[in-house]
Amino acid sequence: MPVDVLTRLRTETRSSHQALEADLDIFSHLASDAGRRRLVGLFHGLHAGAEAALGPWLSALPDLDYDARRRQPLLDRDLAWFGDRAPAACPMPDPASEGEALGLLYVLEGSTLGGQVIRKRLLADGRTLDGVSFLDPYGDQTGPRWKGFLAVLGRACPPDRPAAGQAAVRGAVRGFAAAREWLCAPVRQEACA
């Protein structure tokens, strides 16, 4: 029996996802204004690179509403909150297919679920989302937006088209690798300074 694309993505990117979370250690950065400011700059660069790479593939994809999924407007607002300007964009590998583009978007959209966990923890600790609104781009629409993305992904990469599913996995693996390099290399360099 063919495996659905979401199962493949979860299984085949699990170690990449875990490595990114461990290396980034986002809560330690969110504990200070300086850490928040640094994260906003890094995430701005990441999304600028990813959104530029994804736009040509996904802007017109039916039922995706790609433009509403872009986080640049929130990141621009967060940068302005800190009084910063837009930094350089992350060099992101260009997708070679719609499936690869959807795999990369899986990385970005999945982070909205993680953003909900982060938001709840910050609020429980008596902290605000000041300067990091990009972590909660959809608010109470996070679940429905995730399900909408999964519906589009499932139609584009059905089990009877394993090559499309493999392309999505390839895009996600490359996306996690680029995100880890972009977000975590500066953190490692700072720790070694």
C-alpha positions as CSV (number, residue, x, y, z in Angstrom):
1,M,0.0,0.0,0.0
2,P,1.4,3.4,-1.0
3,V,2.3,5.8,1.9
4,D,0.7,9.2,2.0
5,V,3.0,12.2,1.5
6,L,2.4,13.6,5.1
7,T,3.6,10.4,6.6
8,R,6.6,10.4,4.3
9,L,7.4,14.0,5.2
10,R,7.2,13.4,8.9
11,T,9.2,10.2,8.8
12,E,11.9,11.3,6.4
13,T,12.5,14.8,7.9
14,R,12.2,13.9,11.6
15,S,15.9,14.0,12.3
16,S,16.4,17.2,10.3
17,H,13.5,18.8,12.3
18,Q,14.9,17.7,15.6
19,A,18.4,18.9,14.8
20,L,17.1,22.3,13.8
21,E,15.1,22.6,17.1
22,A,18.0,21.5,19.2
23,D,20.6,23.7,17.6
24,L,18.3,26.8,17.6
25,D,17.1,26.5,21.2
26,I,14.6,29.2,20.5
27,F,13.4,29.7,24.1
28,S,16.9,30.8,25.2
29,H,16.8,33.5,22.5
30,L,13.3,34.6,23.4
31,A,14.3,35.3,27.0
32,S,15.9,38.7,26.1
33,D,15.2,41.6,23.8
34,A,18.6,41.2,22.2
35,G,17.8,37.5,21.5
36,R,14.4,38.4,20.1
37,R,15.9,41.1,17.9
38,R,18.5,38.6,16.5
39,L,15.8,36.0,15.9
40,V,13.6,38.4,14.0
41,G,16.5,39.4,11.7
42,L,17.4,35.7,11.1
43,F,13.8,34.7,10.4
44,H,13.2,37.7,8.2
45,G,16.2,36.6,6.1
46,L,15.0,33.0,6.0
47,H,11.4,33.9,4.9
48,A,12.7,36.4,2.4
49,G,14.7,33.8,0.7
50,A,12.1,31.1,0.9
51,E,9.2,33.2,-0.2
52,A,11.2,34.4,-3.3
53,A,11.9,30.8,-4.2
54,L,8.4,29.6,-3.6
55,G,6.4,32.5,-5.2
56,P,6.9,31.4,-8.9
57,W,5.7,27.8,-8.0
58,L,2.9,28.4,-5.6
59,S,1.4,31.9,-6.1
60,A,-1.3,30.6,-8.5
61,L,-1.8,27.1,-7.0
62,P,-5.5,26.6,-6.5
63,D,-6.8,26.7,-2.9
64,L,-3.4,27.4,-1.4
65,D,-3.8,31.2,-1.0
66,Y,0.0,31.5,-1.0
67,D,0.1,35.3,-0.6
68,A,-1.8,35.1,2.7
69,R,0.7,32.6,4.0
70,R,3.7,34.9,3.5
71,R,5.2,36.1,6.7
72,Q,7.2,39.0,5.3
73,P,4.6,41.6,6.4
74,L,4.7,40.3,10.0
75,L,8.5,40.2,10.0
76,D,8.7,43.7,8.5
77,R,6.4,44.9,11.4
78,D,8.6,43.0,13.9
79,L,11.8,44.5,12.5
80,A,10.2,48.0,12.8
81,W,9.3,47.3,16.4
82,F,13.0,46.9,17.1
83,G,13.9,49.8,14.8
84,D,15.7,47.5,12.4
85,R,15.8,47.4,8.6
86,A,15.5,44.2,6.5
87,P,18.7,42.1,6.5
88,A,20.0,40.0,3.6
89,A,17.9,37.1,2.4
90,C,18.8,33.5,3.0
91,P,20.2,31.8,0.0
92,M,17.5,29.2,-0.6
93,P,17.7,26.4,-3.1
94,D,15.3,27.0,-5.9
95,P,12.7,24.2,-6.1
96,A,12.8,22.2,-9.3
97,S,9.1,21.3,-9.2
98,E,5.8,22.0,-7.6
99,G,6.3,19.0,-5.3
100,E,9.7,20.4,-4.1
101,A,8.1,23.8,-3.5
102,L,5.4,22.2,-1.4
103,G,8.0,20.3,0.6
104,L,9.8,23.6,1.4
105,L,6.4,25.2,2.3
106,Y,5.8,22.2,4.6
107,V,8.8,23.4,6.6
108,L,7.5,26.9,6.9
109,E,3.8,26.0,7.5
110,G,4.8,23.4,10.1
111,S,6.6,26.1,12.0
112,T,3.2,27.8,12.6
113,L,2.2,24.8,14.7
114,G,5.4,25.2,16.7
115,G,4.7,28.9,17.0
116,Q,1.5,28.0,18.8
117,V,3.5,26.0,21.4
118,I,6.0,28.9,21.7
119,R,3.2,31.5,22.1
120,K,1.5,29.5,24.8
121,R,4.7,29.1,26.7
122,L,5.7,32.7,26.5
123,L,2.2,33.8,27.7
124,A,2.3,31.3,30.5
125,D,5.6,32.7,31.6
126,G,4.1,36.2,31.7
127,R,6.0,37.3,28.5
128,T,4.5,39.0,25.5
129,L,4.8,38.5,21.7
130,D,6.2,42.0,21.3
131,G,8.5,42.0,18.4
132,V,7.9,38.4,17.5
133,S,4.4,38.4,16.1
134,F,5.7,36.3,13.1
135,L,5.6,33.3,15.5
136,D,1.7,33.4,15.5
137,P,0.9,34.4,11.9
138,Y,-2.6,32.8,11.8
139,G,-3.8,33.1,15.4
140,D,-6.9,31.0,15.9
141,Q,-6.9,30.0,12.2
142,T,-3.6,28.0,12.6
143,G,-5.4,24.6,12.6
144,P,-7.7,25.4,9.6
145,R,-4.8,26.9,7.6
146,W,-2.7,23.8,8.3
147,K,-5.5,21.5,7.2
148,G,-5.9,23.6,4.1
149,F,-2.3,23.2,3.3
150,L,-2.4,19.5,3.8
151,A,-5.4,19.2,1.5
152,V,-3.4,21.0,-1.3
153,L,-0.3,18.9,-0.6
154,G,-2.3,15.7,-0.7
155,R,-3.9,16.6,-4.1
156,A,-0.5,17.6,-5.6
157,C,1.4,14.5,-4.2
158,P,-1.1,11.6,-4.0
159,P,0.0,8.1,-3.0
160,D,-0.3,6.9,-6.6
161,R,2.3,9.4,-7.7
162,P,5.3,8.5,-5.5
163,A,7.7,10.7,-7.5
164,A,5.7,13.7,-6.5
165,G,5.9,12.7,-2.9
166,Q,9.6,12.1,-3.2
167,A,10.0,15.6,-4.6
168,A,8.1,17.0,-1.6
169,V,10.4,15.1,0.7
170,R,13.5,16.4,-1.2
171,G,12.2,20.0,-0.9
172,A,11.5,19.6,2.8
173,V,14.9,18.1,3.5
174,R,16.6,20.9,1.6
175,G,14.4,23.4,3.4
176,F,15.3,22.1,6.9
177,A,19.0,22.1,5.9
178,A,18.9,25.7,4.6
179,A,17.0,26.8,7.7
180,R,19.4,25.1,10.1
181,E,22.4,26.6,8.3
182,W,20.9,30.1,8.2
183,L,19.4,30.2,11.7
184,C,21.9,28.2,13.6
185,A,25.3,29.1,12.1
186,P,25.2,32.7,13.5
187,V,24.2,31.3,16.9
188,R,27.1,28.8,16.9
189,Q,29.5,31.5,15.9
190,E,28.3,33.8,18.7
191,A,28.7,31.0,21.2
192,C,32.3,30.4,20.1
193,A,33.3,34.0,20.2
